[in-house]
Amino acid sequence: MNEAGNAQRAVEAARGWIGTPYRHQASRKGVGCDCLGLVRGVWRELYGCEPEAPGPYQPDWAERDGGDRLLAAAVRHFGPAVPPGEMVAGDVLLFRWRADCAAKHVGILSTPGHFIHAYEQAAVIESALVPAWRRRVCGVFRFPEKI
């Protein structure tokens, strides 16, 4: 499958998760997931299995260990980041709340102005990529053509 086909499949898969309740560390469509669980679930739908198990993590994991584990995992599995000005539907977006903090949130771009993500204390939703979200993007990644 080519990159454009993978991107479309990723958006379709992510939309299938909309309404899934937010559950920390979960990754089960219709049952519960967090933001990482959503991307893990879409990866499984695209490739059949996950590249690695994330292991247990606490809600404050990014503040506790001092590393940028989410960003490192994205590079490891998706390859080099895409320039933010070149993001297209189907790309994975990483967010950091402040410039001096590790990436802590992830979603999938669904249209040039919207993304799908697991919203804490709610569910998987499609949100507008408003300036408050857009300025927090710290990494843009494409699902690989093949693994």
Rosetta silent file (secondary structure, phi, psi, omega in degrees, C-alpha in Angstrom):
SEQUENCE: MNEAGNAQRAVEAARGWIGTPYRHQASRKGVGCDCLGLVRGVWRELYGCEPEAPGPYQPDWAERDGGDRLLAAAVRHFGPAVPPGEMVAGDVLLFRWRADCAAKHVGILSTPGHFIHAYEQAAVIESALVPAWRRRVCGVFRFPEKI
SCORE:     score description
SCORE:     0.000 S_00000001
   1 L     0.000  138.834 -179.220    0.000    0.000    0.000 S_00000001
   2 L   -82.450  171.235 -175.718    1.345    3.454   -0.837 S_00000001
   3 H   -59.844  -42.930 -179.818    1.750    6.342    1.581 S_00000001
   4 H   -64.216  -40.647  177.973   -1.430    8.148    0.429 S_00000001
   5 H   -65.247  -39.616  177.002   -3.479    4.964    0.797 S_00000001
   6 H   -63.050  -41.746 -179.786   -2.065    4.376    4.270 S_00000001
   7 H   -61.367  -45.554  179.183   -2.927    7.945    5.267 S_00000001
   8 H   -63.554  -42.721  177.456   -6.544    7.526    4.154 S_00000001
   9 H   -62.357  -38.330  179.168   -6.793    4.182    5.959 S_00000001
  10 H   -63.860  -42.841  178.723   -5.362    5.790    9.117 S_00000001
  11 H   -64.373  -45.907  179.074   -8.012    8.536    9.065 S_00000001
  12 H   -60.564  -43.371  179.143  -10.802    6.019    8.461 S_00000001
  13 H   -63.379  -46.050 -179.707   -9.506    3.800   11.261 S_00000001
  14 H   -61.218  -40.558  178.476   -9.189    6.739   13.677 S_00000001
  15 H   -62.647  -29.402  176.654  -12.746    7.879   12.893 S_00000001
  16 L   -66.423  -17.616  179.092  -13.912    4.395   13.842 S_00000001
  17 L   -90.244  -11.229 -177.783  -12.643    5.083   17.372 S_00000001
  18 L   -56.741  132.870 -177.542  -14.684    8.284   17.841 S_00000001
  19 L    95.563  -14.325  176.823  -16.850    7.919   20.937 S_00000001
  20 L   -62.802  126.535 -178.238  -14.553    5.375   22.602 S_00000001
  21 E   -61.688  151.248  176.561  -14.390    6.427   26.281 S_00000001
  22 E   -74.747  126.588  174.180  -11.134    7.769   27.697 S_00000001
  23 L  -142.459  119.527  179.825   -9.342    5.141   29.781 S_00000001
  24 L   -55.129  132.114  176.825   -5.731    5.597   30.870 S_00000001
  25 L    70.627   -1.154 -177.932   -3.407    2.945   29.329 S_00000001
  26 L   -87.079  161.669  178.123   -6.239    1.254   27.407 S_00000001
  27 E  -155.793   60.292 -178.495   -6.333    0.599   23.664 S_00000001
  28 E  -132.874  112.814 -176.980   -9.611   -1.110   22.834 S_00000001
  29 L   -55.198  132.038  178.255  -12.022    0.406   20.318 S_00000001
  30 L    81.770  -17.273 -177.550  -15.440    1.045   21.806 S_00000001
  31 L  -105.497  -51.414  178.963  -14.248    0.075   25.294 S_00000001
  32 E   171.036  148.506  175.169  -11.561    2.609   26.216 S_00000001
  33 E  -163.834  160.029  168.043   -8.277    4.226   25.255 S_00000001
  34 L  -105.805 -173.498 -175.406   -5.988    7.123   25.994 S_00000001
  35 H   -62.236  -41.842  177.582   -4.260    9.170   23.296 S_00000001
  36 H   -66.884  -39.158  178.449   -1.423    6.664   22.907 S_00000001
  37 H   -61.368  -35.009  175.838   -3.925    3.808   22.917 S_00000001
  38 H   -62.053  -49.233 -179.385   -5.753    5.393   19.987 S_00000001
  39 H   -65.478  -38.702  176.742   -2.566    5.508   17.893 S_00000001
  40 H   -60.737  -42.391 -179.850   -1.667    1.972   18.989 S_00000001
  41 H   -66.472  -40.380  177.165   -5.118    0.781   17.896 S_00000001
  42 H   -65.367  -41.916  176.951   -4.873    2.489   14.515 S_00000001
  43 H   -56.569  -45.671  179.700   -1.397    0.961   14.059 S_00000001
  44 H   -61.049  -40.389  179.451   -2.876   -2.502   14.764 S_00000001
  45 H   -65.534  -33.993 -179.602   -5.623   -1.892   12.207 S_00000001
  46 H   -78.590  -39.830 -169.496   -3.055   -0.893    9.588 S_00000001
  47 H  -119.412   -9.237  177.147   -0.370   -3.520   10.256 S_00000001
  48 L    95.035  -25.214  178.587   -1.943   -6.303   12.332 S_00000001
  49 L  -154.727  164.250  179.500    0.219   -5.962   15.437 S_00000001
  50 L   -86.669  151.034 -179.936    1.988   -3.319   17.494 S_00000001
  51 L   -72.649  -26.291  177.485    5.716   -2.675   17.079 S_00000001
  52 L  -164.699  154.494  174.653    6.279   -2.817   20.849 S_00000001
  53 L   -82.974  134.492 -177.757    4.328   -2.869   24.084 S_00000001
  54 L   -72.483  -16.956 -174.718    4.516    0.505   25.828 S_00000001
  55 L    73.089  167.533 -178.504    4.653   -1.031   29.294 S_00000001
  56 L   -67.726  147.496  176.917    2.825    0.513   32.239 S_00000001
  57 L  -149.494  143.815  179.151    2.892    4.282   32.639 S_00000001
  58 L   -86.756  159.692  177.616    1.398    6.693   35.123 S_00000001
  59 L   -55.942  -28.608 -178.735   -0.600    9.788   34.102 S_00000001
  60 L  -101.685   25.317 -174.925    2.380   11.959   35.090 S_00000001
  61 H   -55.663  -39.260 -176.373    5.010    9.802   33.320 S_00000001
  62 H   -67.727  -31.319  179.752    6.383   12.663   31.223 S_00000001
  63 H   -79.692  -24.159 -172.379    7.021   14.814   34.278 S_00000001
  64 H   -85.533  -38.346 -170.797    8.624   11.999   36.255 S_00000001
  65 H   -98.307  -10.840  174.260   11.323   10.530   34.043 S_00000001
  66 L    77.792  -11.053  178.422   12.752   13.629   32.397 S_00000001
  67 L   -92.285  176.368  176.965   13.103   12.013   28.964 S_00000001
  68 L  -112.823   66.161 -172.524   11.061   12.575   25.813 S_00000001
  69 H   -61.806  -39.161 -178.869    9.884    8.961   25.527 S_00000001
  70 H   -65.907  -43.866  177.989    6.883    9.647   23.294 S_00000001
  71 H   -64.511  -42.939  179.203    8.973   11.569   20.774 S_00000001
  72 H   -62.566  -41.381  178.730   11.714    8.906   20.836 S_00000001
  73 H   -66.368  -38.007  178.438    9.153    6.144   20.227 S_00000001
  74 H   -61.549  -45.490  179.167    7.621    8.100   17.343 S_00000001
  75 H   -63.901  -40.951 -178.125   11.004    8.422   15.632 S_00000001
  76 H   -62.033  -38.994 -173.179   11.749    4.758   16.301 S_00000001
  77 H  -102.911  -26.945 -178.695    8.529    3.501   14.691 S_00000001
  78 H  -102.254  -19.878 -176.192    7.502    6.185   12.205 S_00000001
  79 L    94.348 -168.080 -175.901   10.920    7.409   11.077 S_00000001
  80 L   -60.692  149.817  177.815   12.050   11.023   10.800 S_00000001
  81 L   -66.614  152.095  175.647    9.582   13.797   11.525 S_00000001
  82 L   -94.807  142.239  175.995    7.873   15.634    8.678 S_00000001
  83 L   -57.541  135.325 -177.593    8.114   19.461    8.659 S_00000001
  84 H   -52.672  -33.080  179.284    4.946   20.847   10.307 S_00000001
  85 H   -69.547  -10.085 -179.257    4.157   22.886    7.189 S_00000001
  86 H  -108.643   11.603 -178.223    3.901   19.636    5.212 S_00000001
  87 L   -66.935  143.162  179.437    1.446   17.790    7.472 S_00000001
  88 L  -134.390  163.303  178.024   -1.417   16.027    5.704 S_00000001
  89 L   -52.966  136.824 -177.132   -4.451   14.023    6.798 S_00000001
  90 L    99.578  -13.425  178.203   -3.348   10.727    8.305 S_00000001
  91 L   -75.055  149.454  176.047   -0.237   12.158    9.961 S_00000001
  92 E   -91.455  129.546 -179.261    0.407   11.572   13.642 S_00000001
  93 E  -110.583  129.256  172.663    0.786   14.783   15.654 S_00000001
  94 E  -103.734  142.845 -177.970    2.718   14.972   18.918 S_00000001
  95 E  -125.615  145.345  168.978    2.035   17.834   21.307 S_00000001
  96 L  -125.792  143.444 -175.350    3.909   19.313   24.244 S_00000001
  97 L   -74.082  -33.874  176.946    2.243   21.685   26.675 S_00000001
  98 L  -139.988  156.312 -177.018    5.337   23.897   27.073 S_00000001
  99 L   -59.063  -29.856 -177.072    8.603   24.179   25.141 S_00000001
 100 L   -93.484   11.340 -179.024   10.611   22.846   28.108 S_00000001
 101 L  -112.593  158.406  175.781    8.389   19.766   28.609 S_00000001
 102 L   -70.405  155.633  172.480    8.348   16.344   26.991 S_00000001
 103 L   -60.131  136.212 -174.392    5.724   15.522   24.360 S_00000001
 104 L  -136.289   -3.753 -179.367    2.688   14.267   26.229 S_00000001
 105 E  -139.054  152.316 -177.721   -0.253   14.087   23.840 S_00000001
 106 E  -145.376  145.731  176.843   -0.809   12.520   20.428 S_00000001
 107 E  -151.687  179.766 -178.681   -3.513   12.574   17.788 S_00000001
 108 E  -123.280  123.802  179.589   -4.098   11.887   14.105 S_00000001
 109 E   -65.608  127.275 -177.287   -4.710   14.702   11.624 S_00000001
 110 E  -105.370  -31.260  174.826   -8.049   14.043    9.911 S_00000001
 111 E  -144.578  172.416  178.402   -8.353   17.132    7.700 S_00000001
 112 L   -57.778  -22.934 -177.536   -6.062   20.151    7.305 S_00000001
 113 L  -119.920   14.132 -178.331   -7.869   21.802   10.216 S_00000001
 114 E  -141.928  154.543  175.170   -8.966   18.898   12.451 S_00000001
 115 E  -143.346  156.734 -179.357   -7.456   16.014   14.380 S_00000001
 116 E  -108.110  131.343 -178.551   -8.724   12.945   16.214 S_00000001
 117 E  -155.300  161.264  175.347   -7.516   12.293   19.744 S_00000001
 118 E   -87.512  115.615 -175.604   -8.536   10.749   23.048 S_00000001
 119 L   -93.461  118.407 -175.563   -9.623   13.637   25.207 S_00000001
 120 L   -54.024  138.477 -178.718   -8.946   13.045   28.894 S_00000001
 121 L    67.338   15.947  179.290  -12.061   12.620   31.051 S_00000001
 122 L  -140.579 -107.219 -174.530  -14.202   12.323   27.910 S_00000001
 123 E  -161.332 -179.129  172.019  -13.750   10.193   24.792 S_00000001
 124 E   -73.666  127.436 -176.982  -12.110    9.994   21.392 S_00000001
 125 E  -137.214  165.557  171.895  -13.240   13.102   19.521 S_00000001
 126 E  -107.366  118.946 -175.623  -12.447   15.074   16.396 S_00000001
 127 E  -114.649  154.213  172.470  -11.294   18.564   17.371 S_00000001
 128 E   -69.911  138.724  176.355  -10.447   21.691   15.435 S_00000001
 129 L   -87.058   70.532 -177.576   -6.708   22.235   15.175 S_00000001
 130 L   -72.489  166.375 -178.279   -7.066   25.757   16.503 S_00000001
 131 H   -52.078  -35.871  179.697   -4.015   27.968   17.145 S_00000001
 132 H   -62.487  -35.821  175.149   -3.837   26.831   20.800 S_00000001
 133 H   -78.567  -46.727 -174.296   -3.360   23.231   19.623 S_00000001
 134 H   -57.024  -40.104 -177.791   -1.321   24.056   16.508 S_00000001
 135 L   -72.619  -12.283  178.553    1.382   25.940   18.446 S_00000001
 136 L   -93.983   -4.766  178.323    1.874   22.909   20.712 S_00000001
 137 E   -64.341  125.330 -179.720    2.657   20.508   17.840 S_00000001
 138 E  -120.594    0.101  178.185    6.213   19.287   18.396 S_00000001
 139 E  -167.476  138.526  177.001    6.354   16.442   15.915 S_00000001
 140 E  -126.634  127.032 -175.083    4.584   15.317   12.759 S_00000001
 141 E  -133.781  147.811  177.411    5.003   11.717   11.623 S_00000001
 142 L  -103.597  139.555  171.288    3.680    9.564    8.767 S_00000001
 143 L   -61.758  134.186 -178.455    2.546    6.004    9.160 S_00000001
 144 L   -65.856  150.674  178.638    5.173    3.967    7.295 S_00000001
 145 L   -59.505  -42.051  175.896    4.292    2.461    3.922 S_00000001
 146 L  -149.903  159.140  179.815    5.252   -0.937    5.328 S_00000001
 147 L  -114.934    0.000    0.000    6.826   -2.253    8.496 S_00000001
